[in-house]
């Protein structure tokens, strides 16, 4: 029996109905491209509680029903994610065996955003500066939320360095990469209006140089599409905050069909 089809969605942001529909689709695996959880509370109370309740009361049960590979996104706190590692297959910073004899590897970090959540924000490439500096930087830990200076984010490894390490974990020519940030200067990384590209230069260079067969992205809600970069098929389904926007991909020929 062929084991070669996946359904892919990103940026569900805790949409129960979209998750229900996604996990009901016929495919050999479900792949989730980050921003899995509801937006955290903007002020007051326990900033982690909303996402923790969603994970423990809803998402772990769905992930346990079928093969599900996932990465976090920049709107997911790191601290509550532990239970998902036992329910689905966490691939952030990892490469594991996948369908059709391929590997699958993941990376959830994005170039530094103007927003406060910083568990998965990074400097893009050496010497890069964010176009707009965030007014505050927040990390999560089991103890709660900590305010840190921007330089603490800048001292972490760059996206470029992390992807170089990720490439050593499997053969890029036989690996599907799930990267929350889309590649820079493509149809997949434009905000509303479509003028300024805000994807990752490191992700774009990785694809151009390594030429994996398939890369799956998200992060930029307004830029759904499919783009070929050399031999690589790169996709962004768009967000599923209001309704499910998912793609079915056949690994035999890397064909992409909306579902």
Secondary structure, 3 states (H helix, E strand, C coil): CCCCEEEEECCCCCCHHHHHHHHHCCCCEEEEECCCCCCCCCCCCCCCHHHHHHHHHHHHHHHCCCCEEEECCCCCCCHHHHHHHHHCEECECCEEECHHHCEEEEECCEECCCCCECCCEECCCCCCCCCCCCCCCEEEECCEEEECCHHHHHCCCCHHHHHHHHHHHCCHHHEEEEECCCECCCCCCECCCCCCECCEHHHHHHHHHHCCCEEEECCCCCCCEEEEECCEEEEECCCCCCCCCCEEEECCCCEEEEC
